[in-house]
């Protein structure tokens, strides 16, 4: 298993080390290195320079040669009643968690000037996403497949690229939008997997849903912090950002209980059923 020392020439500093982990192309090494990074932070072995500006023109995280990345419209829908269909579902989830590691690491290294708790929060998220990736990948192996055996899309990272210049937009449109969609979809996916007899996969989704509620809550926390800092109304600002950055239109059914547990207010929940830009 790699240690943080093998992954970064700046191992004593959290944010450069997070960038180094994000650059790692090998999926297993990225996951293990991210967990090692979190452990080093908890052990007090890393310093934090939140004011340090780390710039990298057109940064792209490391990724393996496979899976092939295609348009979301071309991702084939498969029946959950077949072994290949269930494997394709697990592969899609594995790919989401791989991207989620990169997103959390990116939130750490890219945005300077945030409070120390912000970086600690996103490092914890990164480590949990790495664990999710490993759980899903191991289960995919048990089904006879590997990460990379199915094509995938890159929508999550594309939104990260769009919001690379503004931490407020990133908090609004990645954890509170794209990742929150997972709260809505998870119960239906779990039910399908359990109905198909894959109880091990259903148990993994229980772990992921529990942790993702916390991840979305962290997005909510820092989005509201930034709105307060800039004297902005959270509901109105979200609608404006969603329009500006062309966020996907949210469609129900919504997991209201999970969203409420993740910190969405009644006003935000009510706005889910309204088009972006429509007054409350």
ZIHU-V233105 format. One record per backbone hydrogen bond with DSSP energy under -1.0 kcal/mol. NH is the residue of the N-H (numbers start at 1). CO is the residue of the C=O. E is the energy in kcal/mol with one decimal. If there is no record, write none. Layout:
BEGIN
nh:NH co:CO e:E
nh:NH co:CO e:E
END
This chain:
BEGIN
nh:8 co:4 e:-1.0
nh:13 co:10 e:-2.2
nh:14 co:47 e:-2.9
nh:17 co:13 e:-1.7
nh:18 co:14 e:-2.4
nh:19 co:15 e:-2.1
nh:20 co:16 e:-2.1
nh:21 co:17 e:-2.3
nh:22 co:18 e:-2.3
nh:23 co:19 e:-1.6
nh:30 co:26 e:-2.5
nh:31 co:27 e:-2.2
nh:32 co:28 e:-2.6
nh:33 co:29 e:-2.9
nh:34 co:30 e:-2.2
nh:35 co:31 e:-1.9
nh:36 co:32 e:-2.3
nh:37 co:33 e:-2.2
nh:38 co:34 e:-2.2
nh:39 co:35 e:-2.3
nh:40 co:36 e:-2.4
nh:41 co:37 e:-2.2
nh:42 co:38 e:-2.4
nh:43 co:39 e:-1.7
nh:44 co:41 e:-1.5
nh:45 co:40 e:-2.7
nh:47 co:12 e:-3.5
nh:52 co:49 e:-1.6
nh:59 co:56 e:-1.1
nh:62 co:22 e:-2.3
nh:70 co:152 e:-3.0
nh:74 co:71 e:-1.8
nh:75 co:72 e:-1.0
nh:82 co:79 e:-1.3
nh:86 co:82 e:-2.2
nh:87 co:83 e:-2.3
nh:88 co:84 e:-2.4
nh:89 co:85 e:-1.9
nh:90 co:86 e:-2.4
nh:91 co:87 e:-2.6
nh:92 co:88 e:-2.4
nh:93 co:89 e:-2.1
nh:94 co:90 e:-2.4
nh:95 co:91 e:-2.5
nh:96 co:92 e:-1.9
nh:97 co:93 e:-2.3
nh:98 co:94 e:-2.0
nh:99 co:95 e:-2.3
nh:100 co:96 e:-2.1
nh:101 co:97 e:-1.7
nh:102 co:98 e:-1.5
nh:103 co:99 e:-2.4
nh:104 co:100 e:-2.2
nh:105 co:101 e:-2.4
nh:106 co:102 e:-2.5
nh:107 co:103 e:-2.0
nh:108 co:104 e:-1.1
nh:109 co:105 e:-2.3
nh:110 co:106 e:-2.4
nh:113 co:50 e:-3.6
nh:118 co:115 e:-1.3
nh:119 co:115 e:-1.0
nh:120 co:116 e:-2.0
nh:121 co:117 e:-2.5
nh:122 co:118 e:-2.2
nh:123 co:119 e:-1.8
nh:124 co:120 e:-2.0
nh:125 co:121 e:-2.1
nh:126 co:122 e:-2.3
nh:127 co:123 e:-2.2
nh:128 co:124 e:-2.0
nh:129 co:125 e:-2.7
nh:130 co:126 e:-2.1
nh:131 co:127 e:-1.9
nh:132 co:128 e:-2.5
nh:133 co:129 e:-2.7
nh:134 co:130 e:-2.1
nh:135 co:131 e:-2.6
nh:136 co:132 e:-2.6
nh:137 co:133 e:-2.9
nh:138 co:134 e:-2.4
nh:139 co:135 e:-1.8
nh:140 co:136 e:-2.6
nh:141 co:137 e:-2.3
nh:142 co:138 e:-1.9
nh:143 co:139 e:-1.4
nh:144 co:141 e:-1.7
nh:145 co:140 e:-2.3
nh:149 co:146 e:-2.2
nh:152 co:68 e:-2.8
nh:158 co:154 e:-2.0
nh:159 co:155 e:-1.7
nh:160 co:156 e:-1.3
nh:161 co:157 e:-2.2
nh:162 co:158 e:-1.8
nh:163 co:159 e:-1.7
nh:164 co:161 e:-1.2
nh:166 co:163 e:-1.3
nh:170 co:166 e:-2.1
nh:171 co:167 e:-2.6
nh:172 co:168 e:-2.2
nh:173 co:169 e:-2.5
nh:174 co:170 e:-2.1
nh:176 co:171 e:-1.2
nh:178 co:173 e:-1.0
nh:179 co:174 e:-2.9
nh:181 co:177 e:-1.2
nh:182 co:179 e:-1.0
nh:184 co:180 e:-1.0
nh:185 co:181 e:-2.2
nh:186 co:182 e:-2.3
nh:189 co:185 e:-2.2
nh:190 co:186 e:-2.9
nh:191 co:187 e:-2.2
nh:192 co:188 e:-2.1
nh:193 co:189 e:-2.4
nh:194 co:190 e:-2.7
nh:195 co:191 e:-2.5
nh:196 co:192 e:-1.7
nh:197 co:194 e:-1.3
nh:198 co:193 e:-2.5
nh:199 co:197 e:-1.5
nh:202 co:198 e:-1.7
nh:203 co:199 e:-2.1
nh:204 co:200 e:-1.7
nh:205 co:201 e:-2.2
nh:206 co:202 e:-1.5
nh:207 co:203 e:-1.7
nh:208 co:204 e:-2.4
nh:209 co:205 e:-2.7
nh:210 co:206 e:-2.1
nh:211 co:207 e:-2.3
nh:212 co:208 e:-3.2
nh:213 co:209 e:-1.8
nh:215 co:211 e:-1.8
nh:216 co:212 e:-2.8
nh:217 co:213 e:-1.9
nh:218 co:214 e:-1.8
nh:219 co:215 e:-1.9
nh:220 co:216 e:-2.5
nh:221 co:217 e:-2.7
nh:222 co:218 e:-2.2
nh:223 co:219 e:-2.1
nh:224 co:220 e:-2.5
nh:225 co:221 e:-2.0
nh:226 co:222 e:-2.1
nh:227 co:223 e:-2.4
nh:228 co:224 e:-2.6
nh:229 co:225 e:-2.3
nh:230 co:226 e:-2.0
nh:232 co:227 e:-2.9
nh:237 co:233 e:-2.7
nh:238 co:234 e:-2.0
nh:239 co:235 e:-1.8
nh:240 co:236 e:-1.9
nh:241 co:237 e:-2.6
nh:242 co:238 e:-2.8
nh:243 co:239 e:-1.8
nh:244 co:240 e:-2.7
nh:245 co:241 e:-2.6
nh:247 co:242 e:-2.5
nh:256 co:254 e:-1.8
nh:259 co:255 e:-2.6
nh:260 co:256 e:-2.8
nh:261 co:257 e:-2.3
nh:262 co:258 e:-1.6
nh:263 co:260 e:-1.6
nh:264 co:259 e:-2.3
nh:269 co:265 e:-2.5
nh:270 co:266 e:-2.4
nh:271 co:267 e:-1.6
nh:273 co:270 e:-1.0
nh:274 co:271 e:-1.8
nh:278 co:275 e:-2.0
END
